[in-house]
Amino acid sequence: MMRLPWFDYRAPKSIEEAAKILAWEGTGAMLLAGGTDLLPNMKRRHQMPGTLVGLRNIEDLKRVSNGNGLRLGAGLTLTELLAVRGLRDRYRGLAQAAAQVATPLLRNMGTLGGNLCLDTRCTYYNQNYEWRQAINFCMKKDGDVCWVATASRRCLAVSSTDTAPALIALGARVKLVSAAGAREVALDDLYNNDGIDYLKRKPDEILTEILLPKPAGWKSTYWKLRRRGSFDFPLLGVGAAVKTAGDGTVEEARLVLGAVSSHPLVIKTDSLLGKKLTDDAIAEIGETAESRAKPMDNTDMDLRWRKHVVADFVGYALRELRGDDMGATRLRIAKQLV
């Protein structure tokens, strides 16, 4: 049986109180929201904070407000997020992503902010302490070699958040609060392409809100590849959003890949602008995305096959946004019809 290490627990009732605790405790403290990722990691001795700062009692982290777009509290569970009025109609890609995270039990606990800050994953990292000790550990924790590519100077653990690609495609921003003040950044700017130093969030900052602009003609979608129809982390995620003119010509487009890099990978979509979403245009951007994707031998399934199917999944996403009936394909691949 894997047991949690000893730790102190703090239960602030406001964001300001939590920020002060983080500032006081320093790098020895970590935030605890749903705990669906952090607590298993602590049992495997990936993370061993001296103090956990619980966010469950902070009601401000669960607020939802409409106005110039949509503001979502980072403490909303994924189940609560899916119940937000109008989410499926206005921000469909986010709803699809949230609905495909893990299982209903874990969605009842896991939060939107937690999913955005999800630890990077790797076959050689996500093992118990004794397994990792047997290979002399890895670069991400306690060792100095990345077993995915032994010559690599950086950790190649992969970003496995589902909601980040969907939210980046929607143009989301996030609010970060510390005892020193608050700042807003584009969600894409929250991530580094490094399996260890994967977040630009400072240790004393709390991700408190996700800010979405008005849909204003945008349509979005999210497609996920995984071995099983539930529970599994993504082997590939595709977040896509397009804004079209009345005749179907693409005015703006965003395309983001998950689980093929240590950060959500933004694909340039210039080739789609001024065109309609024809089969040829979709195939061209699919080839571009496939060439940019660099999946490594750090998750399930063959990496060459995972790279090859990128173009297929980009095609599924863009054809759905074009208006094609992709229900049968989505049910077969994603096991859901969100």
N, C-alpha and C positions, 0 to 999 in steps of 0.2 A: 504494500500500500504506500502510495506517495503522499507525504504529509506536507502541509504548509510550514515554512519556516516561521520563527517567532517574529512578531512585528507589533508596533503600537498602532492604534487606530484613532483617528480623529473624525468627528461627524459635524462639520460646520453646517450652519443653516442659511448661509448667504454666500454669494460669490466673493464678496469682499473679505469675509472671514476665511474662506478657503484660500484666497490669494495670500493673505497674511501668514497663514500657516505654512504654505509653500515657501514663502520668502524666509521665514524663520528656520524651517527644517533644512533648507538647501537641497542638494542633490540626493540626499538620503531618503527623500519622500517621493511617493508616486500617487497619482490620482486613481481612484477606484470608482467606476460608474457601474456597469453591469457585471464586470468581473469575468465575463465569459472567455476572455483571452488572457488577462493578467493572472488570474488565480491558477489556471493550469500551468502557465509559465513559471509561476513561483514554486509550484510543486515539483517541477522539473529543474529547479534552481537556475533558470534563465535570468530571472530577476529576483533580487532579494532586498527590497526596500526596508529600511528600518521603520518607516512610518507610512501607513496608508491613509490618504485623505478621502473619505467617502463623500460622494456627491449626491447620494440618494435623497437627502432631506432638503435639497435646494430647489424650491419650487420654481424659481426664475429660470432654471435650466430646462423646464418643460413647457415654457410659454410658446404659443404660436400666434403670430399676428400678420394680418394682411394690410396692405397699404400700397406702397410703391414696389410691389412684388410680394414675396413671402419670406417671413422670418421664422426660422425653426430653432427651438431650443436644442442644444446639443445633448441634453439629458433625456430627450424623448426616446423611449424604447422603439425598436423597429416596428413592433406591433402598433404602438401608439402613432407612429409616423404614418403607417398605412391607413389609419383611421382619420387622418386630417382631411377635412372637407375640401373636395375639389382637387386633391393631389393627383388622383389617377387621370383626371381629365386634362389638367393644366401642365403637370410635370410627370408625364407617364413614364419616362425613362427612370426617374428616381423611384417611383412606385414599383416598377418591374425589378429594379436592382434590390431594393429592400425586401421584396417578397421572396427573393431567391437566396437570401443569406441563411445558411444553416438550416435549422428546423424550427417549428413553431415555439417549442419550449425555449430555445436559445434566443429567438426574436423577442420573446416576452421579457427577457433579461437584458440582452445586448442593446446598447444605445447607438444613436446616429453618430455622436461624437466619438464614441469608442471605435466604431467601424472605420471612421476616417483616420483615426490614429493607430489602427491595427498594426501590431508588430509584423515585420517582414518574416517570411517563412522559408524553410529549406529542409530538404530531406536529411541533411547532416546536422541540423540545428534542432529541429523539433523532435527530439528524442529524450529519454530520461537521462539522468546524470551518469549512470553506470555505462550506458551505451556510448555516450559522448566521450567518457573517460577512456573507453577501450580504443578509440581512434585518436587519442591525444587531443580531444576537443577540436574546435574549429575557430576560425578567425572571429566570428561573431561573438563567441563567448568562451573565454578561458584558453583559447589556442592562438596560433599565429598563421595557420594555413587555411585558405578557402578550398575545401575539398571538391567543390564544383569545378574549379579551374585552379590547379595548384600554383600556377605562375601568376595568378591575379594579385594585384596589389590592393584590391578592395573587395569587400564582402559582396557576394552576388545573390544574397537572399532576396526573394521576390516579394513585391507588393501584392497583397491578396485581398485588398478591400474591394467590395462590390460597389459601394455607393460613390466612391470618389470618381471613377470614370464617368458615371452618369451625371454627377453634379458638376464636374468640370465641363462636360459637354453642354450643360445648361447655363454656364457662365457664372457659377456660384462664387461667392466670397465668404470668408469666415471671420469671426470676431475673436480676438485673443485678449484676455484680461490678466493683468498681474497687479501686484501691489503698487507698481510704479505707474500704471495707467493702462490704456487699452489701445489696440490697433486693429485695423482691418486689412486683410490681404486677399488677393485672388486665391482660390483654393489650389490652383495649379502651382502657385508659388509656395505652398506649404511643404512641398516634398523635395527631397534630394535624391539623386540617383546613386544611392549608397545603402547597402543592406544594413549597416550598423547605424549610421547617422542619417536616417531616412526622413526625419521631420525637422523643419526649421522652427518649430515651436520651441521656445526656450523652456528650460526646466521649471521656471517659476510661473509659467503662463497656463491659463485654463482656456480651452476652446469652449466658448459659451454659446455661440449662435452661428447658424448657417443662413446666409442671405441670398435669396434667389430673385433675379430680376423678373419683371412681368413677362409672361410668355410672348406676347406681342407678335403672334404669327409663327412662333417656333413650334415644331413638333419634335419629340424625342423618343428614344427607345434604348433598351439595354438587352444584350444577349450574352449568355454565360455558357461556357463549356466546363463540364465536370464529369467525373466518372459515373456518379450516382445522381439521381434526380433530386436529392436533398442532402443536407448536412455538409457535403464536401466544399472546400474552398475552390475558387475558380482556377482552372488551368488556362483560361482565356476569358477576358471580359471585354465587351465592345459597347462603349457608350457613344451614341450618335445623336446629333440634333441638326435640323435644317430649317431654314426660313426661306420660303419660296414666294415668288410673285404669283399673280392670278393665273398666269399661263403655265405655271409649274416650273419656271426657270429658277434655279437656285441663286438666292441673293447672298446668303451666308450659310456656313456649315461648320460644324465642329465634330471631330472624331477622336476618341480617346481609347487606348487599349490598356487593359489591366492584366496583371499576372504574366507579363512577358518582359518585365524589367524590375528594377528595384524601386521604381516610382511609376505612377500612371503616365503612359507614353502618349503625348499629343501628336497626332498625325496632321501634317499640313493638308489642307483641302482646297488649295487654289485651283486645282484642275477641275473642280466641280462648279466653280462660280461662273455664272452666265450661261450655264447649260441646264438642260432638263436631266432628270435622273433616268437616263436611258440605260439599257443593259451594258452598252459599251462604256459609258461614263462610270458606272458602278464597278465594272471589271477593272478599269484603269486605277481607280482609287484603291480597290482591293489589292491590286498588285503592289501599289506604293506602300500600303500598310504592311503587307507581308514582308517586303524588303526591309522595312524599318524594324520589325519585330525581331528580337533576339532572345527567344526563350532558351534557357539553359537546363542542364541536367540537375535541377534542384527541386522538382516536383514530380508528380505522377505522370505517367505516359511518356512516349518517345518524343524527344524535343524536336526532331525533324518533322514529325507529323503535326505537332502543335504549331509549328511555324507555318506549315502548308495550309492548315485550315483557317488561318487568319483571314485570307481573302474570302473564303466561304462565309465566315461569320459577319464580316463587313458587308458582304452582299445581302445576307439575311436582314441585317439592320436597315440598310438603305432601301431595300425593296419594300420593307414594312412601312417606312416613312413615305415611300412613293405612293402607297395606298394598296399594295398587293395584299391579298389574303394569305398571311403567313401562319395562320392558326394551327394547321396540321403540323407544319415544321416546328413551330414553337413547342407544341405539345410533345412531339417526339424527342426534341433535344432538351428543352428546359423543363419538361414535365409540368408545365403550368400555362395558363391562358390569362395572364394579367393584362 
